Amino acid sequence: MLHALSDPVRLELVRRAWATPGLTCAVLADGLEVPVSTLSNHWRILREAGLISMTVEGRHRRIRPREADMSERFPGLLEPIMRLGAAESPDSAPLRGRFPTSAA
């Protein structure tokens, strides 16, 4: 999972997916100057890492974050990573209340 998030493009894609679940790959990648073939590879890596799920609807692929799975497997880990990613990407939308806080 950490390897998947170590790439700035993948981190931004995950941030966008977490901020607005259910959008298509094309909408989430809008504005990123990355070739489609490279984006396909990024989506594959994120899917294999368990960070997102993808559903096929005709020609579109909808992305949904696997928040519950990630929070259960790695409690408290994703929130700081996403916040750091937001600090490095000024164009990113804020992620308000998307992650459960740990009770500890």
Secondary structure as GFF3:
##gff-version 3
##sequence-region A 1 104
A	DSSP	alpha_helix	2	5	.	.	.	ID=ss1
A	DSSP	alpha_helix	8	19	.	.	.	ID=ss2
A	DSSP	alpha_helix	25	29	.	.	.	ID=ss3
A	DSSP	alpha_helix	36	48	.	.	.	ID=ss4
A	DSSP	beta_strand	52	57	.	.	.	ID=ss5
A	DSSP	beta_strand	60	65	.	.	.	ID=ss6
A	DSSP	alpha_helix	67	73	.	.	.	ID=ss7
A	DSSP	alpha_helix	78	88	.	.	.	ID=ss8
###
